Amino acid sequence: CALDSEVALRVGGDFFFDPQPGDSPVKLVLIAGGVGINPLFSILLHIADLHGYQEGKGNGYKMGTVKLYYSAKNTSELLFKKNILGLMNAFPGKITCHFHVTQQSSQICEELQPHVTG
């Protein structure tokens, strides 16, 4: 997005992302807090499957980039953090995540440091 871009936000309700092969690619921004990551993590796994299918077959839905913004009290409460880091490593530039912690009292592990703000 750029300044003054129009975006659609959805809060609560049913969460799903089920694009069809002929749909136009979209760029997604996923925003989660605490355990609210659960449905968005499922979407992220589906997106990884779409990227993997696209790389392997070259047809089907062409997935755009995805940015996940995920906040929790501290890094120990960031659910699925290792899985999310794995997805970022598997699909560099296609899946990114920015973790935010609000009450971190201990040092952040080296693996998470580049992706965490406090």
C-alpha positions in Angstrom: 0.0 0.0 0.0 1.0 3.6 -0.5 -0.2 6.6 1.3 -3.9 7.3 0.6 -4.4 3.7 -0.8 -7.8 2.2 -0.2 -7.7 -1.0 1.8 -10.4 -3.3 3.1 -10.3 -4.4 6.8 -12.3 -7.1 8.3 -12.6 -7.6 12.1 -14.2 -10.7 13.6 -16.5 -13.1 11.8 -15.5 -16.0 9.6 -12.0 -16.0 8.3 -11.0 -17.8 5.1 -9.0 -17.2 2.0 -10.0 -19.4 -0.9 -9.0 -17.9 -4.2 -9.8 -19.7 -7.5 -7.4 -20.3 -10.3 -8.8 -17.5 -12.5 -8.8 -14.8 -9.7 -6.5 -11.9 -9.9 -3.5 -12.0 -7.5 -3.9 -10.0 -4.3 -1.4 -8.7 -1.7 -2.6 -9.6 1.8 -1.9 -7.9 5.1 -2.9 -10.1 8.1 -3.0 -8.4 11.5 -3.2 -10.6 14.7 -3.0 -10.1 18.4 -2.5 -12.9 20.9 -4.5 -16.1 20.3 -6.2 -14.3 17.4 -3.4 -15.7 15.3 -5.1 -19.1 15.0 -7.4 -18.4 12.0 -4.7 -16.3 10.3 -2.1 -19.0 10.8 -4.4 -21.3 8.9 -4.6 -18.8 6.1 -0.8 -18.4 6.1 -0.4 -22.2 5.7 -2.9 -22.1 2.8 -0.9 -19.3 1.2 2.3 -21.3 1.6 0.6 -24.2 -0.1 -0.5 -21.9 -3.0 3.1 -20.6 -3.3 4.5 -24.2 -3.3 1.9 -25.3 -5.9 2.7 -22.3 -8.0 6.4 -23.0 -7.9 5.9 -26.7 -8.6 3.3 -26.7 -11.4 3.3 -23.1 -12.8 -0.4 -22.9 -13.0 -3.4 -22.3 -10.8 -3.9 -19.2 -8.6 -0.9 -16.8 -8.7 -0.5 -15.7 -5.1 0.7 -12.2 -4.3 2.8 -11.2 -1.3 1.7 -11.6 2.3 2.6 -9.5 5.3 1.7 -10.6 8.8 1.7 -8.2 11.7 1.4 -10.1 15.0 1.4 -8.7 18.5 1.6 -10.3 21.9 2.8 -9.4 25.4 6.1 -11.1 24.9 7.9 -13.5 22.6 6.9 -16.5 24.6 3.3 -15.7 23.8 3.9 -15.5 20.1 2.2 -18.7 19.0 3.5 -20.5 15.9 6.6 -18.2 15.8 9.0 -21.0 14.7 6.5 -22.1 12.0 6.1 -18.5 10.8 9.9 -18.1 10.7 10.1 -21.3 8.7 7.5 -20.0 6.2 9.4 -16.8 5.8 12.6 -18.7 5.1 10.8 -21.1 2.7 9.2 -18.2 0.7 11.6 -15.2 1.1 10.0 -11.9 -0.1 6.6 -13.6 -0.6 5.8 -14.2 3.1 7.0 -11.7 5.7 6.1 -11.2 9.4 6.7 -8.3 11.8 6.3 -9.4 15.5 5.5 -6.7 18.1 5.8 -7.3 21.8 4.3 -4.9 24.4 5.7 -6.2 27.7 8.9 -8.0 27.0 11.2 -8.1 30.1 13.8 -10.5 28.9 16.2 -10.4 26.0 14.7 -11.4 22.6 16.4 -14.5 21.1 18.7 -13.9 18.2 16.5 -15.7 15.7 13.6 -13.4 16.4 15.4 -10.1 16.8 15.3 -9.0 13.2 11.6 -9.4 13.1 10.5 -8.0 16.5 9.8 -4.5 17.6 8.9 -3.5 21.2 
